[in-house]
Amino acid sequence: MGILLAATGVIYLVNPLRADLSHETTVGNLLIVGNSLLYSAYIVASKDLFERYGALNVITWLFLLSAILAIPIGIYSITHEDLVNVSLKVWLLIALIILLPTVGAYYLNSWALVKVSPSTVAVYIYLQPLIAFGVTPFLLGETWSWRTVVAAALIFSGVAIVTKRGRSQAVREISEHPDALAH
């Protein structure tokens, strides 16, 4: 119920009636769907690895191996760019984007997966569009609307339901198996 409520809030916020499903956006739309499916598989599959080897170890190795694959592609891509004219401000913003919403988010998700179920961690993905809409007035000068307020209420309600259910389930498991805490 919570996931459905949060998803409804995101769909209402994004307004699929305004979606561009033209030929020019097909590849991008498919990449977004593929990303969502792969991220879901990652959340479910990685929980066991995080519990066994620790979130910090697994994510560090994941980033290192990914960098080995991505750096050559990145180097090839920027060979045609005039990097000398990129300002210090832009380089600092790039570093900030890499550290906070990328590395930071993955480490926090990994840490959370050790503590709660994958469904609880996954439901927080619904907060991303809401946060983006929340900061756009300050960063891009956009305005909030009633659509944003209604969507926020739906998303937060859904996240609250999933989080409460996850906590209740964890409390029940601990009370039924108190010796499990020792392991």
HUNOR-V813100 format. One line per field, one symbol per residue. ss: DSSP state (H for helix, E for strand, C for the rest). phi: phi as a letter, one per 20 degrees, with the letter a starting at -180 (. if undefined). burial: 1 if it has 24 or more other ideal C-beta (glycine too) atoms within 12 Angstrom, else 0. A space follows every 50 residues. Layout:
# HUNOR-V813100
ss: ???
phi: ???
burial: ???
This chain:
# HUNOR-V813100
ss: CHHHHHHHHHHHHHCHHHCCCCHHHHHHHHHHHHHHHHHHHHHHHHHHHH HHHCHHHHHHHHHHHHHHHHHHHHHHHHCCCCHHHCCHHHHHHHHHHHHH HHHHHHHHHHHHHHHCCHHHHHHHHHHHHHHHHHHHHHHCCCCCCHHHHH HHHHHHHHHHHHHHHHHHHHHHHHHHCHHHHHC
phi: .fffffffffffffmffefedfgfdgffffffffgfffffffgffegfff ffdnfffffgfffffffgfefffffffefedeffefffgffffffffffe fdfgffffffffffecfgfffffffffgffffffeffeecmfdecfgfff ffffffffffffffffffffffffffcfffffe
burial: 01101110110111000000000000000000000000000110011001 00001001100110000000000000000000000000000000000000 00001110110111011111111111111110100000000000000100 110111111111100100000000000000000
